[in-house]
Amino acid sequence: CLDGEGKVHEFDSRWRTEDCEDCSCSKTGIGCCTSYMRPVDYDEEKCESIFNKKTCSYKVVEKDDPSKECPVHSWVG
C-alpha cells in the first residue's frame, strides 16, 4: 500500500501517522481513523480543550488557570 505521504506499507501492517491517525493496509487498500477521543460535553465558557500531538490526546483545562483540569462528561472519536 502507498500512503498519502508516499511511503510503502506491507499488507496486514498498522501504523500511526503524524496527525494521530491509526492506519492499516490490506489487500483492499488503506484505512485510517483518528486515534483519539475529542471532548464535547464540558463548560466551554470556563474551559478550553488543548490537543497534545505527542500523546495524541486532548486535555480540558480552565482558561484562567490551565493547571486545573475541567470535568468532561462526553467524548467522541
All heavy atoms as a GROMACS GRO file, in nm:
protein
  609
    1CYS      N    1   0.085  -0.119   0.000
    1CYS     CA    2   0.000   0.000   0.000
    1CYS      C    3   0.089   0.124   0.000
    1CYS      O    4   0.189   0.129   0.070
    1CYS     CB    5  -0.088   0.003   0.124
    1CYS     SG    6  -0.206  -0.132   0.137
    2LEU      N    7   0.046   0.224  -0.073
    2LEU     CA    8   0.116   0.351  -0.079
    2LEU      C    9   0.031   0.455  -0.007
    2LEU      O   10  -0.083   0.480  -0.046
    2LEU     CB   11   0.138   0.390  -0.226
    2LEU     CG   12   0.222   0.513  -0.252
    2LEU    CD1   13   0.365   0.492  -0.203
    2LEU    CD2   14   0.221   0.546  -0.401
    3ASP      N   15   0.086   0.515   0.101
    3ASP     CA   16   0.006   0.611   0.176
    3ASP      C   17   0.015   0.751   0.115
    3ASP      O   18   0.084   0.772   0.015
    3ASP     CB   19   0.045   0.611   0.324
    3ASP     CG   20   0.183   0.667   0.352
    3ASP    OD1   21   0.241   0.737   0.267
    3ASP    OD2   22   0.234   0.643   0.464
    4GLY      N   23  -0.055   0.846   0.174
    4GLY     CA   24  -0.060   0.982   0.122
    4GLY      C   25   0.073   1.055   0.125
    4GLY      O   26   0.091   1.156   0.058
    5GLU      N   27   0.167   1.007   0.206
    5GLU     CA   28   0.299   1.069   0.214
    5GLU      C   29   0.400   1.001   0.121
    5GLU      O   30   0.518   1.034   0.123
    5GLU     CB   31   0.350   1.063   0.358
    5GLU     CG   32   0.262   1.140   0.454
    5GLU     CD   33   0.302   1.121   0.600
    5GLU    OE1   34   0.399   1.048   0.626
    5GLU    OE2   35   0.237   1.181   0.685
    6GLY      N   36   0.354   0.902   0.044
    6GLY     CA   37   0.442   0.832  -0.048
    6GLY      C   38   0.519   0.717   0.011
    6GLY      O   39   0.608   0.663  -0.053
    7LYS      N   40   0.484   0.678   0.135
    7LYS     CA   41   0.552   0.566   0.200
    7LYS      C   42   0.481   0.436   0.164
    7LYS      O   43   0.358   0.431   0.158
    7LYS     CB   44   0.553   0.584   0.351
    7LYS     CG   45   0.634   0.703   0.397
    7LYS     CD   46   0.628   0.717   0.548
    7LYS     CE   47   0.698   0.844   0.594
    7LYS     NZ   48   0.680   0.866   0.738
    8VAL      N   49   0.560   0.331   0.147
    8VAL     CA   50   0.505   0.200   0.115
    8VAL      C   51   0.488   0.119   0.243
    8VAL      O   52   0.578   0.118   0.329
    8VAL     CB   53   0.598   0.124   0.016
    8VAL    CG1   54   0.545  -0.015  -0.010
    8VAL    CG2   55   0.612   0.202  -0.114
    9HIS      N   56   0.373   0.052   0.258
    9HIS     CA   57   0.344  -0.031   0.374
    9HIS      C   58   0.306  -0.171   0.327
    9HIS      O   59   0.238  -0.187   0.225
    9HIS     CB   60   0.228   0.028   0.456
    9HIS     CG   61   0.258   0.166   0.508
    9HIS    ND1   62   0.320   0.187   0.627
    9HIS    CD2   63   0.235   0.288   0.454
    9HIS    CE1   64   0.334   0.318   0.647
    9HIS    NE2   65   0.282   0.381   0.542
   10GLU      N   66   0.351  -0.271   0.403
   10GLU     CA   67   0.320  -0.410   0.369
   10GLU      C   68   0.174  -0.442   0.400
   10GLU      O   69   0.112  -0.379   0.486
   10GLU     CB   70   0.409  -0.505   0.448
   10GLU     CG   71   0.556  -0.495   0.412
   10GLU     CD   72   0.640  -0.594   0.490
   10GLU    OE1   73   0.584  -0.688   0.551
   10GLU    OE2   74   0.763  -0.579   0.489
   11PHE      N   75   0.118  -0.542   0.330
   11PHE     CA   76  -0.016  -0.589   0.361
   11PHE      C   77  -0.022  -0.635   0.507
   11PHE      O   78   0.075  -0.687   0.560
   11PHE     CB   79  -0.057  -0.706   0.270
   11PHE     CG   80  -0.080  -0.665   0.126
   11PHE    CD1   81  -0.023  -0.737   0.023
   11PHE    CD2   82  -0.159  -0.556   0.095
   11PHE    CE1   83  -0.044  -0.700  -0.109
   11PHE    CE2   84  -0.181  -0.518  -0.036
   11PHE     CZ   85  -0.124  -0.590  -0.139
   12ASP      N   86  -0.136  -0.613   0.571
   12ASP     CA   87  -0.160  -0.650   0.711
   12ASP      C   88  -0.072  -0.573   0.809
   12ASP      O   89  -0.052  -0.618   0.922
   12ASP     CB   90  -0.144  -0.802   0.732
   12ASP     CG   91  -0.240  -0.881   0.645
   12ASP    OD1   92  -0.356  -0.837   0.631
   12ASP    OD2   93  -0.200  -0.986   0.592
   13SER      N   94  -0.020  -0.457   0.770
   13SER     CA   95   0.059  -0.375   0.862
   13SER      C   96  -0.029  -0.263   0.920
   13SER      O   97  -0.134  -0.229   0.865
   13SER     CB   98   0.180  -0.316   0.791
   13SER     OG   99   0.140  -0.227   0.688
   14ARG      N  100   0.016  -0.208   1.032
   14ARG     CA  101  -0.054  -0.098   1.101
   14ARG      C  102   0.048   0.008   1.138
   14ARG      O  103   0.162  -0.024   1.170
   14ARG     CB  104  -0.124  -0.148   1.226
   14ARG     CG  105  -0.234  -0.248   1.198
   14ARG     CD  106  -0.301  -0.294   1.329
   14ARG     NE  107  -0.403  -0.391   1.304
   14ARG     CZ  108  -0.527  -0.364   1.267
   14ARG    NH1  109  -0.564  -0.238   1.253
   14ARG    NH2  110  -0.615  -0.459   1.245
   15TRP      N  111   0.005   0.136   1.139
   15TRP     CA  112   0.094   0.244   1.178
   15TRP      C  113   0.012   0.363   1.222
   15TRP      O  114  -0.108   0.371   1.198
   15TRP     CB  115   0.188   0.281   1.064
   15TRP     CG  116   0.119   0.341   0.945
   15TRP    CD1  117   0.104   0.475   0.918
   15TRP    CD2  118   0.054   0.272   0.837
   15TRP    NE1  119   0.035   0.492   0.802
   15TRP    CE2  120   0.003   0.368   0.749
   15TRP    CE3  121   0.035   0.138   0.807
   15TRP    CZ2  122  -0.067   0.336   0.634
   15TRP    CZ3  123  -0.034   0.104   0.692
   15TRP    CH2  124  -0.084   0.202   0.607
   16ARG      N  125   0.078   0.457   1.290
   16ARG     CA  126   0.014   0.583   1.332
   16ARG      C  127   0.081   0.697   1.258
   16ARG      O  128   0.204   0.705   1.253
   16ARG     CB  129   0.028   0.602   1.483
   16ARG     CG  130  -0.039   0.732   1.531
   16ARG     CD  131  -0.055   0.739   1.679
   16ARG     NE  132  -0.164   0.652   1.719
   16ARG     CZ  133  -0.200   0.631   1.845
   16ARG    NH1  134  -0.135   0.688   1.943
   16ARG    NH2  135  -0.301   0.551   1.873
   17THR      N  136   0.000   0.786   1.202
   17THR     CA  137   0.054   0.899   1.126
   17THR      C  138   0.094   1.013   1.220
   17THR      O  139   0.059   1.013   1.338
   17THR     CB  140  -0.050   0.952   1.026
   17THR    OG1  141  -0.158   1.013   1.099
   17THR    CG2  142  -0.103   0.841   0.936
   18GLU      N  143   0.162   1.112   1.164
   18GLU     CA  144   0.199   1.232   1.241
   18GLU      C  145   0.076   1.310   1.285
   18GLU      O  146   0.082   1.388   1.380
   18GLU     CB  147   0.289   1.322   1.158
   18GLU     CG  148   0.428   1.265   1.136
   18GLU     CD  149   0.516   1.360   1.054
   18GLU    OE1  150   0.474   1.475   1.030
   18GLU    OE2  151   0.625   1.317   1.017
   19ASP      N  152  -0.037   1.290   1.215
   19ASP     CA  153  -0.162   1.358   1.251
   19ASP      C  154  -0.249   1.275   1.344
   19ASP      O  155  -0.370   1.298   1.355
   19ASP     CB  156  -0.240   1.392   1.124
   19ASP     CG  157  -0.167   1.494   1.038
   19ASP    OD1  158  -0.101   1.584   1.095
   19ASP    OD2  159  -0.175   1.484   0.915
   20CYS      N  160  -0.189   1.175   1.409
   20CYS     CA  161  -0.258   1.092   1.508
   20CYS      C  162  -0.372   1.009   1.451
   20CYS      O  163  -0.476   0.992   1.513
   20CYS     CB  164  -0.308   1.177   1.625
   20CYS     SG  165  -0.174   1.254   1.719
   21GLU      N  166  -0.352   0.957   1.331
   21GLU     CA  167  -0.448   0.863   1.273
   21GLU      C  168  -0.387   0.724   1.278
   21GLU      O  169  -0.268   0.707   1.251
   21GLU     CB  170  -0.481   0.899   1.129
   21GLU     CG  171  -0.566   1.022   1.114
   21GLU     CD  172  -0.615   1.040   0.972
   21GLU    OE1  173  -0.534   1.024   0.879
   21GLU    OE2  174  -0.734   1.068   0.955
   22ASP      N  175  -0.468   0.625   1.315
   22ASP     CA  176  -0.426   0.486   1.311
   22ASP      C  177  -0.466   0.430   1.176
   22ASP      O  178  -0.584   0.438   1.138
   22ASP     CB  179  -0.491   0.406   1.424
   22ASP     CG  180  -0.431   0.438   1.559
   22ASP    OD1  181  -0.313   0.479   1.564
   22ASP    OD2  182  -0.501   0.423   1.661
   23CYS      N  183  -0.369   0.376   1.104
   23CYS     CA  184  -0.394   0.326   0.969
   23CYS      C  185  -0.357   0.178   0.959
   23CYS      O  186  -0.275   0.128   1.036
   23CYS     CB  187  -0.312   0.404   0.867
   23CYS     SG  188  -0.352   0.580   0.862
   24SER      N  189  -0.416   0.113   0.862
   24SER     CA  190  -0.382  -0.026   0.833
   24SER      C  191  -0.389  -0.048   0.683
   24SER      O  192  -0.460   0.023   0.611
   24SER     CB  193  -0.478  -0.121   0.905
   24SER     OG  194  -0.610  -0.102   0.859
   25CYS      N  195  -0.313  -0.147   0.638
   25CYS     CA  196  -0.306  -0.179   0.496
   25CYS      C  197  -0.355  -0.323   0.478
   25CYS      O  198  -0.311  -0.413   0.548
   25CYS     CB  199  -0.163  -0.166   0.448
   25CYS     SG  200  -0.135  -0.236   0.284
   26SER      N  201  -0.448  -0.340   0.385
   26SER     CA  202  -0.494  -0.475   0.350
   26SER      C  203  -0.493  -0.486   0.198
   26SER      O  204  -0.463  -0.388   0.128
   26SER     CB  205  -0.634  -0.501   0.404
   26SER     OG  206  -0.728  -0.422   0.334
   27LYS      N  207  -0.528  -0.600   0.147
   27LYS     CA  208  -0.529  -0.618   0.002
   27LYS      C  209  -0.636  -0.533  -0.066
   27LYS      O  210  -0.631  -0.512  -0.186
   27LYS     CB  211  -0.545  -0.765  -0.031
   27LYS     CG  212  -0.424  -0.844   0.008
   27LYS     CD  213  -0.434  -0.989  -0.029
   27LYS     CE  214  -0.306  -1.060   0.018
   27LYS     NZ  215  -0.303  -1.200  -0.018
   28THR      N  216  -0.732  -0.482   0.012
   28THR     CA  217  -0.835  -0.395  -0.045
   28THR      C  218  -0.798  -0.247  -0.037
   28THR      O  219  -0.870  -0.162  -0.088
   28THR     CB  220  -0.970  -0.418   0.025
   28THR    OG1  221  -0.956  -0.391   0.164
   28THR    CG2  222  -1.020  -0.559   0.003
   29GLY      N  223  -0.686  -0.214   0.031
   29GLY     CA  224  -0.641  -0.076   0.039
   29GLY      C  225  -0.606  -0.032   0.179
   29GLY      O  226  -0.592  -0.112   0.269
   30ILE      N  227  -0.594   0.100   0.197
   30ILE     CA  228  -0.558   0.161   0.325
   30ILE      C  229  -0.684   0.215   0.392
   30ILE      O  230  -0.769   0.275   0.328
   30ILE     CB  231  -0.457   0.276   0.305
   30ILE    CG1  232  -0.323   0.221   0.258
   30ILE    CG2  233  -0.439   0.354   0.435
   30ILE    CD1  234  -0.219   0.329   0.232
   31GLY      N  235  -0.693   0.194   0.522
   31GLY     CA  236  -0.800   0.252   0.603
   31GLY      C  237  -0.739   0.326   0.720
   31GLY      O  238  -0.645   0.277   0.782
   32CYS      N  239  -0.790   0.444   0.749
   32CYS     CA  240  -0.739   0.525   0.860
   32CYS      C  241  -0.854   0.583   0.941
   32CYS      O  242  -0.961   0.611   0.887
   32CYS     CB  243  -0.653   0.640   0.809
   32CYS     SG  244  -0.504   0.592   0.722
   33CYS      N  245  -0.830   0.600   1.071
   33CYS     CA  246  -0.927   0.668   1.157
   33CYS      C  247  -0.849   0.738   1.268
   33CYS      O  248  -0.734   0.706   1.294
   33CYS     CB  249  -1.030   0.571   1.213
   33CYS     SG  250  -0.960   0.442   1.316
   34THR      N  251  -0.913   0.835   1.332
   34THR     CA  252  -0.845   0.908   1.438
   34THR      C  253  -0.817   0.814   1.554
   34THR      O  254  -0.896   0.725   1.585
   34THR     CB  255  -0.928   1.027   1.488
   34THR    OG1  256  -1.055   0.981   1.531
   34THR    CG2  257  -0.946   1.132   1.380
   35SER      N  258  -0.705   0.837   1.622
   35SER     CA  259  -0.664   0.752   1.732
   35SER      C  260  -0.703   0.811   1.867
   35SER      O  261  -0.671   0.755   1.970
   35SER     CB  262  -0.512   0.733   1.729
   35SER     OG  263  -0.447   0.857   1.748
   36TYR      N  264  -0.773   0.922   1.866
   36TYR     CA  265  -0.802   0.993   1.991
   36TYR      C  266  -0.952   1.022   2.004
   36TYR      O  267  -1.025   1.019   1.907
   36TYR     CB  268  -0.724   1.124   1.998
   36TYR     CG  269  -0.743   1.211   1.876
   36TYR    CD1  270  -0.848   1.302   1.869
   36TYR    CD2  271  -0.657   1.202   1.767
   36TYR    CE1  272  -0.868   1.379   1.757
   36TYR    CE2  273  -0.676   1.281   1.654
   36TYR     CZ  274  -0.781   1.369   1.650
   36TYR     OH  275  -0.800   1.447   1.539
   37MET      N  276  -0.989   1.052   2.127
   37MET     CA  277  -1.126   1.095   2.157
   37MET      C  278  -1.125   1.247   2.173
   37MET      O  279  -1.030   1.304   2.225
   37MET     CB  280  -1.174   1.030   2.286
   37MET     CG  281  -1.172   0.879   2.282
   37MET     SD  282  -1.294   0.811   2.171
   37MET     CE  283  -1.438   0.822   2.272
   38ARG      N  284  -1.232   1.310   2.127
   38ARG     CA  285  -1.245   1.456   2.134
   38ARG      C  286  -1.349   1.492   2.238
   38ARG      O  287  -1.460   1.438   2.238
   38ARG     CB  288  -1.286   1.509   1.996
   38ARG     CG  289  -1.283   1.659   1.984
   38ARG     CD  290  -1.304   1.703   1.839
   38ARG     NE  291  -1.410   1.632   1.770
   38ARG     CZ  292  -1.539   1.669   1.772
   38ARG    NH1  293  -1.577   1.774   1.840
   38ARG    NH2  294  -1.627   1.599   1.705
   39PRO      N  295  -1.317   1.585   2.331
   39PRO     CA  296  -1.415   1.625   2.434
   39PRO      C  297  -1.527   1.708   2.372
   39PRO      O  298  -1.501   1.795   2.290
   39PRO     CB  299  -1.332   1.708   2.532
   39PRO     CG  300  -1.220   1.762   2.449
   39PRO     CD  301  -1.191   1.658   2.345
   40VAL      N  302  -1.654   1.677   2.410
   40VAL     CA  303  -1.766   1.752   2.354
   40VAL      C  304  -1.863   1.806   2.459
   40VAL      O  305  -1.940   1.895   2.430
   40VAL     CB  306  -1.846   1.666   2.252
   40VAL    CG1  307  -1.763   1.640   2.128
   40VAL    CG2  308  -1.894   1.537   2.313
   41ASP      N  309  -1.858   1.754   2.579
   41ASP     CA  310  -1.953   1.800   2.680
   41ASP      C  311  -1.877   1.848   2.803
   41ASP      O  312  -1.849   1.772   2.895
   41ASP     CB  313  -2.049   1.685   2.718
   41ASP     CG  314  -2.158   1.729   2.813
   41ASP    OD1  315  -2.172   1.851   2.838
   41ASP    OD2  316  -2.229   1.641   2.865
   42TYR      N  317  -1.842   1.978   2.799
   42TYR     CA  318  -1.773   2.042   2.911
   42TYR      C  319  -1.809   2.191   2.909
   42TYR      O  320  -1.869   2.240   2.813
   42TYR     CB  321  -1.621   2.022   2.903
   42TYR     CG  322  -1.555   2.082   2.781
   42TYR    CD1  323  -1.502   2.210   2.784
   42TYR    CD2  324  -1.546   2.011   2.662
   42TYR    CE1  325  -1.443   2.267   2.672
   42TYR    CE2  326  -1.487   2.067   2.550
   42TYR     CZ  327  -1.436   2.193   2.555
   42TYR     OH  328  -1.377   2.250   2.444
   43ASP      N  329  -1.775   2.262   3.013
   43ASP     CA  330  -1.808   2.404   3.026
   43ASP      C  331  -1.716   2.485   2.932
   43ASP      O  332  -1.602   2.518   2.968
   43ASP     CB  333  -1.790   2.448   3.171
   43ASP     CG  334  -1.831   2.592   3.195
   43ASP    OD1  335  -1.846   2.669   3.098
   43ASP    OD2  336  -1.848   2.629   3.314
   44GLU      N  337  -1.765   2.516   2.813
   44GLU     CA  338  -1.682   2.584   2.713
   44GLU      C  339  -1.658   2.732   2.744
   44GLU      O  340  -1.566   2.794   2.689
   44GLU     CB  341  -1.743   2.568   2.574
   44GLU     CG  342  -1.738   2.423   2.527
   44GLU     CD  343  -1.785   2.407   2.383
   44GLU    OE1  344  -1.753   2.495   2.300
   44GLU    OE2  345  -1.852   2.307   2.356
   45GLU      N  346  -1.738   2.790   2.832
   45GLU     CA  347  -1.714   2.929   2.872
   45GLU      C  348  -1.597   2.938   2.968
   45GLU      O  349  -1.516   3.029   2.961
   45GLU     CB  350  -1.840   2.988   2.936
   45GLU     CG  351  -1.950   3.015   2.836
   45GLU     CD  352  -2.070   3.084   2.899
   45GLU    OE1  353  -2.052   3.153   3.002
   45GLU    OE2  354  -2.180   3.068   2.845
   46LYS      N  355  -1.588   2.842   3.057
   46LYS     CA  356  -1.485   2.842   3.161
   46LYS      C  357  -1.359   2.767   3.118
   46LYS      O  358  -1.249   2.797   3.165
   46LYS     CB  359  -1.543   2.777   3.288
   46LYS     CG  360  -1.450   2.771   3.405
   46LYS     CD  361  -1.517   2.703   3.523
   46LYS     CE  362  -1.422   2.684   3.638
   46LYS     NZ  363  -1.484   2.612   3.750
   47CYS      N  364  -1.374   2.670   3.028
   47CYS     CA  365  -1.264   2.579   2.996
   47CYS      C  366  -1.233   2.576   2.846
   47CYS      O  367  -1.314   2.618   2.764
   47CYS     CB  368  -1.300   2.438   3.041
   47CYS     SG  369  -1.349   2.429   3.215
   48GLU      N  370  -1.115   2.522   2.814
   48GLU     CA  371  -1.075   2.505   2.675
   48GLU      C  372  -1.007   2.369   2.659
   48GLU      O  373  -0.947   2.317   2.753
   48GLU     CB  374  -0.982   2.616   2.630
   48GLU     CG  375  -0.848   2.619   2.701
   48GLU     CD  376  -0.760   2.735   2.657
   48GLU    OE1  377  -0.781   2.788   2.546
   48GLU    OE2  378  -0.670   2.771   2.734
   49SER      N  379  -1.019   2.313   2.540
   49SER     CA  380  -0.954   2.186   2.511
   49SER      C  381  -0.823   2.213   2.438
   49SER      O  382  -0.816   2.299   2.351
   49SER     CB  383  -1.044   2.094   2.429
   49SER     OG  384  -1.067   2.150   2.302
   50ILE      N  385  -0.721   2.140   2.477
   50ILE     CA  386  -0.588   2.155   2.418
   50ILE      C  387  -0.544   2.018   2.368
   50ILE      O  388  -0.546   1.920   2.443
   50ILE     CB  389  -0.488   2.209   2.522
   50ILE    CG1  390  -0.534   2.346   2.571
   50ILE    CG2  391  -0.348   2.216   2.462
   50ILE    CD1  392  -0.456   2.400   2.688
   51PHE      N  393  -0.503   2.013   2.240
   51PHE     CA  394  -0.459   1.886   2.182
   51PHE      C  395  -0.308   1.872   2.194
   51PHE      O  396  -0.233   1.963   2.160
   51PHE     CB  397  -0.499   1.878   2.035
   51PHE     CG  398  -0.473   1.744   1.974
   51PHE    CD1  399  -0.548   1.634   2.010
   51PHE    CD2  400  -0.372   1.727   1.881
   51PHE    CE1  401  -0.525   1.509   1.955
   51PHE    CE2  402  -0.347   1.603   1.824
   51PHE     CZ  403  -0.424   1.494   1.862
   52ASN      N  404  -0.264   1.756   2.244
   52ASN     CA  405  -0.121   1.726   2.257
   52ASN      C  406  -0.086   1.628   2.145
   52ASN      O  407  -0.126   1.512   2.149
   52ASN     CB  408  -0.093   1.665   2.394
   52ASN     CG  409   0.054   1.636   2.414
   52ASN    OD1  410   0.128   1.608   2.320
   52ASN    ND2  411   0.096   1.640   2.540
   53LYS      N  412  -0.012   1.676   2.046
   53LYS     CA  413   0.020   1.594   1.930
   53LYS      C  414   0.118   1.481   1.964
   53LYS      O  415   0.122   1.380   1.898
   53LYS     CB  416   0.077   1.682   1.819
   53LYS     CG  417   0.055   1.626   1.681
   53LYS     CD  418   0.085   1.729   1.575
   53LYS     CE  419   0.053   1.673   1.439
   53LYS     NZ  420   0.076   1.769   1.333
   54LYS      N  421   0.197   1.499   2.070
   54LYS     CA  422   0.292   1.394   2.110
   54LYS      C  423   0.220   1.273   2.169
   54LYS      O  424   0.260   1.160   2.146
   54LYS     CB  425   0.394   1.449   2.210
   54LYS     CG  426   0.496   1.541   2.148
   54LYS     CD  427   0.600   1.584   2.248
   54LYS     CE  428   0.700   1.678   2.183
   54LYS     NZ  429   0.805   1.721   2.275
   55THR      N  430   0.115   1.298   2.246
   55THR     CA  431   0.041   1.187   2.310
   55THR      C  432  -0.088   1.154   2.235
   55THR      O  433  -0.158   1.060   2.271
   55THR     CB  434   0.005   1.222   2.456
   55THR    OG1  435  -0.081   1.338   2.457
   55THR    CG2  436   0.130   1.249   2.539
   56CYS      N  437  -0.120   1.234   2.133
   56CYS     CA  438  -0.245   1.216   2.056
   56CYS      C  439  -0.366   1.215   2.148
   56CYS      O  440  -0.452   1.127   2.141
   56CYS     CB  441  -0.240   1.087   1.972
   56CYS     SG  442  -0.114   1.091   1.843
   57SER      N  443  -0.373   1.314   2.236
   57SER     CA  444  -0.486   1.321   2.329
   57SER      C  445  -0.519   1.467   2.362
   57SER      O  446  -0.436   1.556   2.347
   57SER     CB  447  -0.454   1.246   2.458
   57SER     OG  448  -0.344   1.306   2.524
   58TYR      N  449  -0.644   1.487   2.405
   58TYR     CA  450  -0.690   1.618   2.448
   58TYR      C  451  -0.686   1.628   2.599
   58TYR      O  452  -0.704   1.529   2.670
   58TYR     CB  453  -0.835   1.641   2.406
   58TYR     CG  454  -0.852   1.689   2.264
   58TYR    CD1  455  -0.880   1.599   2.162
   58TYR    CD2  456  -0.841   1.825   2.232
   58TYR    CE1  457  -0.897   1.643   2.032
   58TYR    CE2  458  -0.859   1.869   2.103
   58TYR     CZ  459  -0.886   1.778   2.003
   58TYR     OH  460  -0.903   1.821   1.875
   59LYS      N  461  -0.664   1.750   2.646
   59LYS     CA  462  -0.675   1.783   2.787
   59LYS      C  463  -0.768   1.903   2.794
   59LYS      O  464  -0.758   1.993   2.711
   59LYS     CB  465  -0.536   1.817   2.842
   59LYS     CG  466  -0.529   1.833   2.990
   59LYS     CD  467  -0.383   1.854   3.030
   59LYS     CE  468  -0.368   1.835   3.179
   59LYS     NZ  469  -0.228   1.849   3.220
   60VAL      N  470  -0.860   1.904   2.890
   60VAL     CA  471  -0.951   2.016   2.905
   60VAL      C  472  -0.916   2.087   3.036
   60VAL      O  473  -0.917   2.026   3.142
   60VAL     CB  474  -1.098   1.970   2.905
   60VAL    CG1  475  -1.191   2.089   2.922
   60VAL    CG2  476  -1.129   1.896   2.775
   61VAL      N  477  -0.879   2.215   3.023
   61VAL     CA  478  -0.831   2.292   3.138
   61VAL      C  479  -0.906   2.424   3.149
   61VAL      O  480  -0.967   2.471   3.053
   61VAL     CB  481  -0.680   2.320   3.127
   61VAL    CG1  482  -0.600   2.190   3.132
   61VAL    CG2  483  -0.647   2.399   3.002
   62GLU      N  484  -0.898   2.484   3.267
   62GLU     CA  485  -0.960   2.615   3.288
   62GLU      C  486  -0.883   2.720   3.209
   62GLU      O  487  -0.760   2.720   3.205
   62GLU     CB  488  -0.959   2.651   3.436
   62GLU     CG  489  -1.053   2.568   3.520
   62GLU     CD  490  -1.062   2.614   3.664
   62GLU    OE1  491  -1.005   2.721   3.698
   62GLU    OE2  492  -1.125   2.542   3.744
   63LYS      N  493  -0.957   2.811   3.145
   63LYS     CA  494  -0.893   2.918   3.067
   63LYS      C  495  -0.810   3.009   3.157
   63LYS      O  496  -0.702   3.052   3.118
   63LYS     CB  497  -0.999   3.000   2.994
   63LYS     CG  498  -1.069   2.925   2.883
   63LYS     CD  499  -1.178   3.010   2.820
   63LYS     CE  500  -1.251   2.933   2.712
   63LYS     NZ  501  -1.361   3.011   2.654
   64ASP      N  502  -0.862   3.040   3.277
   64ASP     CA  503  -0.793   3.131   3.367
   64ASP      C  504  -0.679   3.066   3.444
   64ASP      O  505  -0.589   3.136   3.492
   64ASP     CB  506  -0.893   3.192   3.467
   64ASP     CG  507  -0.995   3.283   3.400
   64ASP    OD1  508  -0.966   3.333   3.289
   64ASP    OD2  509  -1.103   3.301   3.457
   65ASP      N  510  -0.683   2.934   3.457
   65ASP     CA  511  -0.578   2.861   3.530
   65ASP      C  512  -0.555   2.725   3.464
   65ASP      O  513  -0.614   2.625   3.505
   65ASP     CB  514  -0.618   2.844   3.676
   65ASP     CG  515  -0.507   2.782   3.760
   65ASP    OD1  516  -0.402   2.746   3.702
   65ASP    OD2  517  -0.526   2.768   3.881
   66PRO      N  518  -0.472   2.720   3.360
   66PRO     CA  519  -0.450   2.595   3.285
   66PRO      C  520  -0.394   2.479   3.367
   66PRO      O  521  -0.388   2.367   3.319
   66PRO     CB  522  -0.351   2.637   3.176
   66PRO     CG  523  -0.365   2.783   3.164
   66PRO     CD  524  -0.402   2.832   3.301
   67SER      N  525  -0.354   2.506   3.492
   67SER     CA  526  -0.305   2.396   3.576
   67SER      C  527  -0.422   2.314   3.633
   67SER      O  528  -0.401   2.205   3.685
   67SER     CB  529  -0.219   2.449   3.690
   67SER     OG  530  -0.298   2.522   3.783
   68LYS      N  531  -0.544   2.366   3.620
   68LYS     CA  532  -0.663   2.296   3.670
   68LYS      C  533  -0.740   2.232   3.556
   68LYS      O  534  -0.778   2.300   3.460
   68LYS     CB  535  -0.755   2.393   3.744
   68LYS     CG  536  -0.696   2.448   3.872
   68LYS     CD  537  -0.795   2.539   3.941
   68LYS     CE  538  -0.735   2.598   4.068
   68LYS     NZ  539  -0.829   2.693   4.131
   69GLU      N  540  -0.762   2.102   3.567
   69GLU     CA  541  -0.839   2.030   3.465
   69GLU      C  542  -0.989   2.048   3.491
   69GLU      O  543  -1.032   2.064   3.604
   69GLU     CB  544  -0.804   1.882   3.465
   69GLU     CG  545  -0.667   1.857   3.405
   69GLU     CD  546  -0.642   1.712   3.374
   69GLU    OE1  547  -0.731   1.645   3.316
   69GLU    OE2  548  -0.533   1.664   3.407
   70CYS      N  549  -1.065   2.044   3.383
   70CYS     CA  550  -1.211   2.056   3.390
   70CYS      C  551  -1.275   1.919   3.369
   70CYS      O  552  -1.222   1.837   3.294
   70CYS     CB  553  -1.262   2.150   3.282
   70CYS     SG  554  -1.202   2.319   3.299
   71PRO      N  555  -1.389   1.896   3.430
   71PRO     CA  556  -1.460   1.770   3.406
   71PRO      C  557  -1.519   1.766   3.265
   71PRO      O  558  -1.567   1.868   3.215
   71PRO     CB  559  -1.570   1.770   3.512
   71PRO     CG  560  -1.586   1.910   3.555
   71PRO     CD  561  -1.456   1.980   3.529
   72VAL      N  562  -1.508   1.651   3.203
   72VAL     CA  563  -1.566   1.629   3.069
   72VAL      C  564  -1.669   1.518   3.083
   72VAL      O  565  -1.640   1.412   3.137
   72VAL     CB  566  -1.456   1.588   2.968
   72VAL    CG1  567  -1.519   1.563   2.831
   72VAL    CG2  568  -1.350   1.697   2.959
   73HIS      N  569  -1.791   1.544   3.034
   73HIS     CA  570  -1.899   1.448   3.051
   73HIS      C  571  -1.918   1.357   2.930
   73HIS      O  572  -1.977   1.249   2.944
   73HIS     CB  573  -2.029   1.523   3.084
   73HIS     CG  574  -2.014   1.613   3.202
   73HIS    ND1  575  -1.999   1.566   3.330
   73HIS    CD2  576  -2.005   1.748   3.210
   73HIS    CE1  577  -1.985   1.669   3.414
   73HIS    NE2  578  -1.988   1.779   3.344
   74SER      N  579  -1.870   1.398   2.812
   74SER     CA  580  -1.881   1.313   2.692
   74SER      C  581  -1.760   1.334   2.602
   74SER      O  582  -1.709   1.446   2.589
   74SER     CB  583  -2.006   1.346   2.613
   74SER     OG  584  -2.122   1.311   2.684
   75TRP      N  585  -1.720   1.224   2.536
   75TRP     CA  586  -1.611   1.226   2.440
   75TRP      C  587  -1.659   1.157   2.315
   75TRP      O  588  -1.740   1.064   2.321
   75TRP     CB  589  -1.489   1.149   2.494
   75TRP     CG  590  -1.429   1.205   2.619
   75TRP    CD1  591  -1.476   1.192   2.747
   75TRP    CD2  592  -1.310   1.283   2.630
   75TRP    NE1  593  -1.394   1.255   2.836
   75TRP    CE2  594  -1.290   1.312   2.766
   75TRP    CE3  595  -1.218   1.330   2.536
   75TRP    CZ2  596  -1.182   1.387   2.812
   75TRP    CZ3  597  -1.110   1.404   2.583
   75TRP    CH2  598  -1.092   1.432   2.719
   76VAL      N  599  -1.610   1.199   2.198
   76VAL     CA  600  -1.641   1.131   2.073
   76VAL      C  601  -1.510   1.101   1.999
   76VAL      O  602  -1.410   1.169   2.018
   76VAL     CB  603  -1.735   1.213   1.982
   76VAL    CG1  604  -1.870   1.232   2.044
   76VAL    CG2  605  -1.674   1.346   1.944
   77GLY      N  606  -1.515   0.999   1.917
   77GLY     CA  607  -1.392   0.966   1.845
   77GLY      C  608  -1.417   0.863   1.739
   77GLY      O  609  -1.521   0.814   1.713
   0.00000   0.00000   0.00000
